[in-house]
Structures are given as structure tokens and as C-alpha cells.
């Protein structure tokens, strides 16, 4: 992964279905389900489970998941929010009693930041709400179950990041369940995960109760409390996903859909609304002029997102106002084409009442855009005994300032970074799409959509193109530019006021995320997919 990408990927074409994800064996699992009569939703859950096996460095049942589903019959986009909530006995006062506050926070991997794992419920709900009905959950999980039990060869990029978390797992409770003879598996070594296989069997046989009650739930509660956390069985038993109405904007004739808060999907929509007012025709892709407009649009979007996004069950989030075209025009006026702003404050919209991303489109034109994550790689690294997955630390995204809109409260969902995307054109499916990677995600969404809509790129070209990122997803974050963008461009951006932009090379390019896109031709039904070369995966169809 050092240096520039020195190979070329062609976009993948197929007619009867395509899976695009970051692990080839997981893509095969999804394709198997499609060939057995499952639809895009069924295949997506099979991929999610297989990625839990082949890429636990990023995802698993100890984390959360979100899904967007396009129904080819109704031509509607629906969403499932599978994010977990803060334990009922955890509050800011708990942190204060331990000497912590917003200025003096515990480690992001603290067991106090473990929120209820929402992925299992999201998998079940995706199959129940959107699935074909042709396959049981056990049948859908079977490819991953077999792979976990019989073993699989570890891929190159995954092995690198597994090795980077070796010490975390060696020192975390039961973390050796995620290691091979006490150390991280190397590239090409066979890794078996028998405890995870058993967890899949219990989930498949008993659905949600197999995870949120009984042995697995008790193991989760026991290990969290053993490490100083406060989750109880009731927190797990009462967990539910929510079916949230997706939000969308029209970007130059393409309707782009995202999940609403507590997810950060509206950040991408805010930025696209702002970007739409600039004429990009005639600008060279990734030229200083182009990147300046992209960066400033994203900075404005983050200024609002980090101020307003929170759990709507607890706070009033002015989504409609934030996404109005009039508000975008007002915010756009703050951008100078000649000079970078030193800072952007949040606006006042009108108030109208390490992660895996993958996507599947089936032969009928149904599409599932799915994202599943632990957060920060293996999350806390803590493993419920005999379960084969690590627990997330998603609560680290809460603020410990009681006056903040995203303040930690019992039963509340945190500001969530993981976001699936879906796009329609003229009422028909255009593409499921996504780019993983913390606060990079909405930035990646904007760039790949703009690459296709504004610059005519195919899905693979749109993913391959070097990216820009505002580090940390704040209005004042440092500007990171991916290797492949000329150094002269970096110098020009600094000259017009962007603070210390740096060129990122080698393995650090993982900071720019991993994307997948599947475009469908509405006339012929032909599918065209791209998969990110920054990871181990590919797109595969039949």
C-alpha cells in the first residue's frame, strides 16, 4: 500500500446481482445467498456476518449497524437504525464521581463507553422487514458460521490492522479469543473462530432473544461489569432498532438518501446542498480550485453537524431546516473563492416542526446499503467470554458536557459516525454507496457522488480517485490530502489560507476510508460496481 496505486481495477458488470465489500470471502457469502434465492437484504446480512469473521478488526456483533433498503416494487427507500443506547445506570455524574469531565475524559476504550450492541437486532430486522422470505436467518448466517468454524486465510490489509491491535487484545479481558496462539494472525494464516460460530448458531436459531437474553447477554453484562462498566440485563432485553424515515436532498438531478440523526448522514447532505451552488464544469478534478470549494463546503457542514446532531428522542434536531436549499444558499455566501476562512461557526437553520461498508443489488433491482462497525478497530478489545466478538466503544462520541446537545444520558444514542448511502435518479435506483472511516464518511459520500455526477466517473473511478479529508470532522480540522494529489496543489491550498495541509502516503491512507458503489442501469438492468483498492475486497456478480 505504499506509494501511489500502481494497478488498475475495471468496474465489475453483472445482470443477476452484485456484492461489493472489503473482503472477497464475505462477498462470496453474499453471492451464495443471492444464488439460493435470497434478495439484496438477505445477502447483506450474510455479508455482515462473514465480515465479522474475516474482518473483526472493524466490525462485529459487539457493534452497531445501519441499513438503507430500496424496494424495486414500491420504489421507496426505507431505513433501519441499529445503533445501541447508553446503559440505564450510566450518567455524566458517574464520570464526575470518578474524577472525569469533558476536559478530562477517560480513554476512548474505557468500558464506560460501551453502549448496547445494536448489530444483532439490526441483522434480524433487516431480514424480517426487507428480506425475501425464502431463507431462514440460520440459512443466511450459514456461510459465515462455516467459515468461522472451519477457518479462513487472513487477508493482507486485515492482517496489518490485526497486528496493530495485538497488544490491545492481549491485555483485554478474554481478548485472546480474537488471537491465534496468543498473537495476531499473519497474512495467509488460517484463523478459526469457533466461539463466534456458536454465537451465530444461537442468533440464527433464536433470533433476537438468542443474543439479548440468555448466555450471550449474560456474558456481555458480566464482562462489562467485571471491567468497571455498568450495563445490566434489562439494557439488553429492552433494546430495539428503529425504522427511521431516510432524509434526502436532490443534487443536480440525483436524489441522495441518508439516515437521519443520531447518524451524521445529514453532514453529507448539508455539504452537497452547499456544493451544488458552485459551477464545477470546467474545473479540473482535484485541482486547487475544486478542492478549495469541496473543503469549505465540508467545513460549513461539520460546523452545523457537530452542533446539532444528537438523538432525536432526546433533542429537537432541525433536520428540515438544515437541509433546506434556502439555508444552503445562506451558508454558501460565507465561502470565498479566493481565500480559506479561518473558522466557521454553526448557523441558525429554520426549525420546521473503522467500520465496514458494503452494498448489494439483486437481479430484481432491490438494493441494500449496509454499514456495521465496532468503532476504532476492535472497539474496547473486551470480549464477552465464549462469544467470539469484541465490544464497541461507541459511547466515546458522547459529550460529557451536560449542556451539550449530544451529552451522555441514560438510554440515549450517541452522535454516530457510520452512515450508509443510497441514490435515486428519476425515481429509479441509481446506486447504493458508502465510504467507511469515522468522520471521513460524509466527506467520502460527497466526493464519490460528485465524482460520478459532476465528473462523469464510473463507480470504480469514483472510488479510486484520491480524496481530501478534514481531520476529526470539525470546522477547524487539519486538511489531509491523499497521495496522488500533486504536491503543488497542497502548496497552493496552504497559500490561500488552508492551515498546514499535508499529503498522506502509505498505510496511513486508510484514514481516507474504504468505499463501495453499485450503479444500476434502469433500462437494461445491468449492474456496474466499484470496490475500494484501499482494502482487501472486490465486487463480484453473476
N, C-alpha and C positions, 0 to 999 in steps of 0.2 A: 504493500500500500504506500510505499514511499514514492515521492516524486509525482509526476503527472500520470494520469490514466494513459497507459500505453497500449490499451487494447480497445477494440470497438465492439459494441453489442448491437445487434439488429433488433428492432422491435419484433415481438412474437405475435403471429397471426393464428387464429383458430376460429372455428364456427360453433362448436358444441359446448364450449366452456373454457374458461381460463382461470388459473390461480396465479397470483403474483405475491410472493412473500420472500422473506430474508433467509430461508433455509430450504434447500432443494428437497430434502426428505419430507418436510412439512408440506411443501407444495404437492408432492406425490400423494400424501394422505388426503388432501382436499380433492385432488383429481379422482382418486379412488371412490370417494363418496359421490361425486358427480356422476361417475360411470355406473354407480349402483342405483341411480335414480333419485339421489338427493338433489336439492336445489342449492342456490348460492348461500343461503343461510346455514343449511346443514353442513356444507363444505367449509364454511368459515369457522364453525365450531370445531370441526375436525382439525383444521389448520391451527387454531388457537391451542388445542390440546397438544398437537405434535410439536409446536414451538415451545411449549412448556417443557417438553423432553429435550429437544435439540438446541434450544437457546434459553436455558434458565437464567443466563446472565442478564436477561432483560425482562422476562415475563413469567407468569405462572399463576396458579390458583391462589397464591397468597397476595395477589394484587387486585387491580380493578380492570374493568373493560367498558368500552362504549361501542355501540353499533349503529350504523345508518343502513336502512334497507329500502331499496327501490323495488316496488312491486310492478312488474311489467303489465299486469292486468288492469290495476287501478291507476297506474302511472303516478302513484303517490310515494313520497319519501317519509319513512317513519323512523323513530329513534328509540334506543334503549340506553338509559344512563345506568351503568352498572358500577357506580362509584360507592364506596363504603363511607360510613359515618364515624364521627368521633365517639369513643366509648361514653356511656351514660354517666360514669363516675369520674370522668376526666374534665377538668376545667382549668382556666388560667390560674385560679387560686392554687390548684395542685402544683403548678410550676413555681408559683411565688413561694409556697411553703418549702420548696427545695432550693430556693435562692435564685431562681431564674426569672427573667423578664424578656421583653422584646430586644433590649440592648445586650442582654447576656443570656443567649439561648443555649440549650444543651446541644449535643451533637445531633446532626440531622438523622443519624441512625439510632437515636435513642428509642427504646421500647415504648416510651411515652408518645411517640409519633406514629405508632401502629394504629391504623384505622381498620374497621371491619373489612375483610377481604370481599370485594363485590363480584369478582370474576365468575365464580361458580354459578351464582344466581343469574348473571348475565348470559352465560352459556345456555343454561336451561331455558331462560326466557326467549332467547333468540330462536332456539329450535321450536319451542311451543308457539310463539307468536308468528314467526316468519317461515318456519321450516315446511318442507313438502308433505310431511306426514307419512312418508314412505319408509322411513327408517327410525328405529328407536334411538334414544340417547346412547345406550350401550353400543349399538352398532356404529354410531357416529364417532364414538371415542375409541373404538377398537383398534384402528391403525396406530394411534398414539400409545395405547395400552401395550400392544405387542412390541412396539419399538422400545418402550421403557423397560419391559421385562427381558427382551432378548438382547438389547444393546444396540448401539448405533455408533458409527465413526464420527468423532468430533471434527467439525469444520474449522478452517483456518482462522477466520476472524473471531469466531466464538471462542476458540481455544486461547487466543490472545487476551480477551477480556476475562475469561475464566481464570487465567493465570494472574491477572491483575487483582482479582478478588480472593486469591488463595488465602492470604493472611486473615482477611475478614471472616471467611468460613471456618478456618482452623480455630479461631478464637470465639466464634459464636456458638451458642447452645445448639447442639445436635447438627452443627454445620457440616460435620464430616459426612452426613448423608448425601451432600452435594459434591463430594470429592471422590477421587479414585485412589484407594490405598493411602488416604490421608493427604493427597496433593491434588492440584487441579489437573484434569486430563489434558494431555497434549494433543496437538493436531494429528488426526488419523487414529488415535487410540479408541478402543471400544469402551463406551460408558454405558453401564446398566443402572436403571433407577427403579428397583423392584418396589420400594415403598410408594413411589408415585403411581406405579401400575395399579397397586391395590387401592389407592385413593380414587383413581379413575373408575375402577370397578364399583366402588361404593357409591360414587356420584351417579354412574350410569344406572345402577340398579334402583337407587332410592331418590334420585333427583335432588332437590334442594335439601331435603331432610338428611340425606346422606352426607352432607357437608356441614350444614348449620346446626345439626343436632347429633348426638351420639359421639362416637370415638374421635372423629376428626375435630369436631367443635371443642370437645374437652381437651384434646391435645393443644389446640390453639390457645385456649384460655390458660391452661396450665403453664405453658412456656412463656407467655406474656407476663403472667403474674410472678413467675419464678425470676424474671429479669427486671422486675420493678414496675411493670405496666399495670393497668387497672381494668382490662376488659373482662366481662363476665359472660356467662352462657346466654343471658337474655339479650345482650347486644347482638349476638349471632342469630338467635332464634327469631328475632323481630326484624332482621334485615330484609329489605325488599329493593329490587330495582324499580326504576320509574320509567314509564313510557312518555318521553318528552317530545313535544312538537318541535321539529327542527326549525331553525331560523335560516333565512337566506337573503341574499341580495342578487341583483342582476348586474353582472359585469360584462359590458359590451355584448349583450345578447345571450350570455350564458348564466343560468341561474345556479349559484353556488350555495350549497346547503352545509350547515354546521350544526352541532349540538349546542343548545343554549347553555348559559351558566347553570351550574358551577364550572363548566368547562370553559376553556379560553378560545373556543372556536370563533366567537364574535370578534376577536382580535384580527383574524384574517379578513373577516368581512368588513370591519372598520377600515382597514388598510386598503382593501380593494376598492371600496367606495371613494376613498381619497385619491388613489392612483388613477381611477377612471377619468378624472377631470384633466389629466395631462395627456397630451398627444405624444405617444411613443413612436408613432410612424416616422421613419427616417432616422431614429436613434439606433446606434449600433448596440446590440445586446451586450450587457455588462460593461458598456463604456462608462466613463466617469459621469456623464450627464444622466444616463439611465440609472446607474446605481445610486446616485445622489437622490433622485426622486423616490426610488424604492425605499431607501434608508429613512428619509424624512417621513414618508407615509407610515412606515412601520413604527417609527418613534412616536408619532402622534397617536397611533392606535394603542401602543403599550401605555402611554400616559393615561389614557382612559381605562384600559383593561385592568391595570393594576390598582386603580382607584375604585372601580365599580363592580368587578366580578366577585360574586360570592354566592352562597347557597340561597336560591330564591325562596326557599321555605323559611328562611330567617330574615332576609333583607329584600328590600324592593330594588330590583335592578332595572334601570330604564332602557331595556333592550330595544324597544321600538324607536325610541328617541336616538339612541346611539347609532342605529342602522339607517336612519332617515337620510335621504340624499341631500336635504337642506342642511342638516348638521354636518355632513361630509364637506359640503361647499364652504361652510363657515370655517371648518378646521383647515381646509386646504389653503385658505388665504394666508395662513401662518407660514407657509413654505416659501422660501426664496430660492429661485433657480440659480442664484449666483453664490449663495453663502449658506453654510450649515448653521442652524440655530444652536445656541449654547444650551438650551433646555426647552422642554415643552411641558407645560402644566396640563392637568386634566381639564376638559371642557365641561360645559353645563348643558347636556342634551335635554330636549324637552322630555318630560316624563309622561308619556301616554300610559293611562292606566296599564432514558434507556429503556426501553419500551419497544414493542413490536407492532408494526402496522402491516396489514395485508388486505387484499381485496379479492373478491371472486365475482365473476359474471357467468351465469349459466346459459345454456342454449336457448332458453325462453326469453332471455333479456332481463331476468331478475338480477339485482346486484346487491352485494353486501360489502360495506366498507367497515372494517373492524380493527380496533386497536386495544391492546392488552399490555399491562405494564406493572412491574414491581415498584419502580422509581429508583433512580440512582443504581442501576445494575441489579444486584441481588437484594436491594432494599436494605433491611436491617441485617440480613445474613442469618437471622434467627429462624430455626426450623422446628415446627411442631413435631414432636417425636414420632417417628414411624410414618410420616406423611409425605416426605419427599419434595417439599417446596418451601421456599423462604417467604417470610412475611414482609409486606411492604412498609414503607415509612412515609406514606403519602401525607400524613398529618404535619410533616415538616413545612408544608406550604401554608399552614395557618399562621396568622399573626398572633403574637402574644400581647398585643396592644388591645385592651378591651374596647377601645373606641373605634377600632378599625372595622370596616365593613366585612373583612374576612377574618375576624377574630375567632379564636378557638372557643367553641361552645359544645356542651354535651349534645350528641345526636346530629351535629351539623356536618355537612360535607365541605371539604376544603376547596379552595381555588385549585382547579385540576388542569394539568398541562396536556393530558392525552386527548386528542381530537381526531375522529375520522371525518373525511370529507366526501361529498357527493355532488355531482354537477349534472344539470339537465339543460337541454337546448331545444327550444320549440316544443316543450312539453315531453320530450323523449329523453331517455338516458343518454347522457354524453359520456360520463365516466365516474366510477368511484376512484378516489385518490387520497393520498396521505403522505406525510413526511414525519417520521418519529423524531424524538430528541428534545424533551423538556420544552424550554421556551423557544426552541428553534421551530417548533411545529407550525404555528401560524405563519411564521416567516417563510417556511418552506412551502406552505399551501399557496401563499400569494405568488411565490416565484414560479412554481410549476404551472399554475393556472395561467399566469401572464405569459410564460414561455410558449404555451400552446396557443392561447388566444391572440396575443399581440405579435408573436414572432413566428407563428406557424410551425412550431416544432412538433414532431411526433412524440408519443409518450416516452420512448427511450431517450431521445434527445433532450426532452424537458427535464428528465431526471439526471442525466449525465452532466448537464451544464453546471459549471462552478457556481457556488452560492455565496451570498453575503449573509451575515448574522449580526444582530445587536446582542452582545453577550449579556446573559442574565435576564433578557426580556424587560429592560427598563428603558425609559426615555433617554437616559444619560449613559447607557452601557457602551463599552468599547466596541468599535466596529471591527469585526473579523471577516476577512475575505479569503476564499478558498484558493489554494494553489490552482493555477490555470488562468487566473485573472492577472494581467500584466502588472509588474511592479510599478510601471509608470502610472497606471490607474490608481494604485494605492497612494502614490505621491501627490497626485492631483487632488484626490479626496481630502488628504491632510491639508493641502494648501488652501482649500475652500472652507476649512473650519471643522472637519470631522476629526475628533480627538484621537490621536495615535492609532489610526487604522493599521492592522497588522495582517500579514499574509500567513495563513496556516497551512502546514505541509504534513506529510507522512500520516502516522496513525492518529494524530490529533484532528485529522479531517473528519473523524467520526462525530465531532461536535456539530457538523452540518446536517446530521440526520440521515435516515435511510428511507427512501420513498418507493411507492408502488403506484402504478396507474394502469387502468384498463379502459380503453375507449371503444365504444360500440357504434358501428355504422347503422343508423336507423333504417336504412333502405335494404341493405343486404344481410344485416345481422352479423357481419364479420366483426370479430373482436381483435383488437390490437393492443398489446401490453408492453409495458416497460418495467424493469426491475433494477433497483439501485446497485451499481457496481461497488459501492462503498461497503457492501456486506457480502455474505456468502451465497445469497439466494438467486433466484431467477423466476421468470414467468414460464408457465407450462400449460399447454392446452391440448385439446383433442377435437 
